[in-house]
Amino acid sequence: MDHPTIISLTDADFHLDSILPQITLPTTGASVLFTGIVREQTINENARETVYLQYEAYQPMAETKMRQIADEIRQKWPTIEGIAIIQRTGRVFPGTPSTLIACTASHRNTGIFEAARYGIDRLKEIVPVWKKETGPRGEEWVEGQYIPKPGE
């Protein structure tokens, strides 16, 4: 059986209603979608307002790493049927989805929740995407915490 995989690095909005049918099989009984959304307000020790985020990526390597994540998910959770990994690039405004990890499977008790969580964590770890946050106080590049290990 064909197990669909969508890998997309795009500057266009994406719509969940059009993606889910593409990763759904006749045997699918469950889906888990994680959608990262640009927030207008960040409330933490560095509280700030966001006017928009600007995402940039090295496309050939980003797509390769996104495929690697899909392969890792399939290796760890062979019951996963469909996978979608989508990352926005360009200018993205608050309230707009910027990232999507979606997994489908025959049942909710197949590791599907863990697979989707793994997908977003790995995307943040190994996919070369950079974001610049623009707000009323100016703009700044947002640094990640991950330092790649050899071979990643």
Secondary structure, 3 states (H helix, E strand, C coil): CCCCEEEEEECCCCCHHHHHHHHCCCCCCEEEEEEEECCCEECCCCCEECCEEEEEECHHHHHHHHHHHHHHHHHHCCCEEEEEEEEECEEECCCCEEEEEEEEECCHHHCHHHHHHHHHHHHHHHCCEEEEEEECCEEEEECCCCCCCCCC
